[in-house]
């Protein structure tokens, strides 16, 4: 059994929850186009890229746009989203996340962020936890979406740790698949009924311990 030497964390839903801001920005866009999106529909957008999310939303609204118009709409949505995350505070760190990151560091483990978001550095700086990560791999450094393991493989590479010694913390099914596709263990953050492929599932990082990590 390989020893865990590094922890790689997804951002949204694991460290902070910015889904509410994505939802507000997409909802505003849909409203401008003459329809609405529900919170249930928004669940289908988690872990999905910006352009793929837009395609789904336009489909729900029965709206057709050219590629150029779609680029403009996606940019508009992102501008609103960035305005909201620029107001984030340390109060928005999910329970136990900062404490568990500190625990990992104290135990001599390497830490990396592995997120599809192009705004991760902004978010980490706003909530004041950028210093917890030895490496930050985000949407500016990778092009392939999860379940492709690119984001986690780059994280392991930057940390200089073999993939079999890395564990990934993820709240999305595609993220768990990406971890396994990269030859890493995966801890699911959320519901055991949803994250059935994870090696271990906890409701949040406040329920995570070094003992549980060693048992993986």
PECORRA-V200380 format. One record per pair of residues at least 12 apart in sequence whose ideal C-beta (glycine too) atoms are under 7 Angstrom apart, sorted by sequence separation. I is the first residue (numbers start at 1). J is the second residue. D is the distance in Angstrom with one decimal. If there is no record, write none. Layout:
[[I	J	D] [I	J	D]]
//
This chain:
[[44	56	6.5] [142	154	6.2] [176	188	5.8] [186	198	5.0] [187	199	6.7] [200	212	6.3] [141	154	6.3] [186	199	5.6] [187	200	5.0] [188	201	4.1] [189	202	6.4] [137	151	5.4] [185	199	4.9] [121	136	6.3] [187	202	6.6] [189	204	6.1] [23	39	6.8] [26	42	6.9] [54	70	5.9] [120	136	6.4] [152	168	5.6] [168	184	5.2] [170	186	6.0] [189	205	6.9] [200	216	6.3] [121	138	6.9] [137	154	4.7] [167	184	6.3] [180	197	6.8] [199	216	5.6] [120	138	4.1] [137	155	4.7] [166	184	4.6] [167	185	4.4] [168	186	4.9] [169	187	5.0] [170	188	6.3] [171	189	4.4] [23	42	4.5] [26	45	6.9] [41	60	6.1] [51	70	7.0] [54	73	6.1] [163	182	5.6] [164	183	5.9] [170	189	6.7] [171	190	4.9] [176	195	5.8] [37	57	6.2] [54	74	5.2] [113	133	5.1] [118	138	6.3] [135	155	5.8] [163	183	4.2] [167	187	6.1] [169	189	6.0] [177	197	6.6] [111	132	6.1] [112	133	6.0] [117	138	5.7] [118	139	3.8] [137	158	6.6] [163	184	5.3] [173	194	6.9] [176	197	5.0] [111	133	5.3] [112	134	6.1] [117	139	5.5] [118	140	5.4] [173	195	6.6] [176	198	5.0] [22	45	6.8] [37	60	6.4] [51	74	6.0] [111	134	5.6] [112	135	4.1] [113	136	4.7] [114	137	5.2] [115	138	4.9] [116	139	5.1] [135	158	3.8] [50	74	5.2] [110	134	5.0] [113	137	6.5] [135	159	5.5] [112	137	6.3] [113	138	6.8] [134	159	5.8] [35	61	4.0] [152	178	5.9] [19	46	6.3] [26	53	6.8] [30	57	5.9] [105	132	6.7] [147	174	4.7] [151	178	7.0] [152	179	5.8] [33	61	5.8] [50	78	6.7] [101	129	6.8] [146	174	4.3] [116	145	6.1] [146	175	5.1] [149	178	4.8] [153	182	5.0] [33	63	5.5] [116	146	6.6] [147	177	3.7] [148	178	6.3] [152	182	4.6] [26	57	6.0] [30	61	6.0] [98	129	5.8] [101	132	4.1] [147	178	4.6] [185	216	4.8] [146	178	3.9] [149	181	4.3] [152	184	6.0] [148	181	7.0] [149	182	3.1] [85	119	6.0] [93	127	5.2] [147	181	5.9] [88	123	6.3] [92	127	5.7] [116	151	6.7] [86	122	6.8] [93	129	6.4] [82	119	6.2] [85	122	6.0] [90	127	5.1] [114	151	4.5] [85	123	5.6] [88	126	4.2] [89	127	6.8] [90	128	4.8] [114	152	4.9] [88	127	5.7] [86	126	6.7] [85	126	6.6] [114	155	4.6] [112	155	3.8] [29	73	6.2] [112	158	6.5] [167	213	6.7] [29	76	6.6] [112	159	5.5] [29	77	4.9] [110	159	4.4] [167	216	6.0] [26	77	6.2] [110	161	5.8] [25	77	4.9] [28	80	6.0] [114	168	6.8] [25	80	4.3] [25	81	4.3] [22	81	6.2] [21	81	5.5] [24	84	6.7] [21	84	4.3] [21	85	5.9] [18	85	6.1] [49	116	6.7] [16	92	5.4] [16	93	5.9] [17	94	6.1] [15	93	6.7] [16	94	6.1] [15	94	6.2] [15	97	4.8] [49	145	5.3] [7	104	5.2] [47	146	6.3] [7	109	5.7] [11	113	5.9] [6	109	6.1] [12	115	6.8] [107	210	5.7] [5	109	6.3] [6	110	4.1] [7	111	5.4] [8	112	4.7] [9	113	5.7] [10	114	6.1] [11	115	3.9] [4	109	7.0] [5	110	6.4] [9	114	6.8] [10	115	5.7] [12	117	6.5] [18	123	6.5] [100	205	4.3] [6	112	6.7] [8	114	4.6] [11	117	5.8] [16	123	6.1] [103	210	6.2] [96	204	5.8] [97	205	4.6] [100	208	5.1] [11	120	5.3] [95	204	5.6] [96	205	4.3] [94	204	6.0] [96	206	2.6] [16	127	5.9] [94	205	6.6] [95	206	4.3] [11	123	6.6] [96	208	6.9] [47	172	3.9] [46	172	5.9] [47	174	5.1] [47	175	6.4] [8	152	5.5] [8	155	4.5] [6	156	6.7] [6	159	5.0] [6	161	4.2] [14	169	5.2] [5	161	5.0] [14	170	6.7] [14	171	5.4] [8	166	5.8] [13	171	3.5] [6	165	6.3] [10	169	6.3] [5	165	4.1] [6	166	4.6] [7	167	5.6] [8	168	4.8] [9	169	4.7] [10	170	4.7] [4	165	6.2] [10	171	6.4] [2	164	4.2] [3	165	6.1] [7	169	6.6] [2	165	5.3] [4	167	5.2] [10	175	5.3] [14	189	5.0] [13	189	6.5] [14	205	7.0] [4	213	5.5] [4	216	6.3]]
//
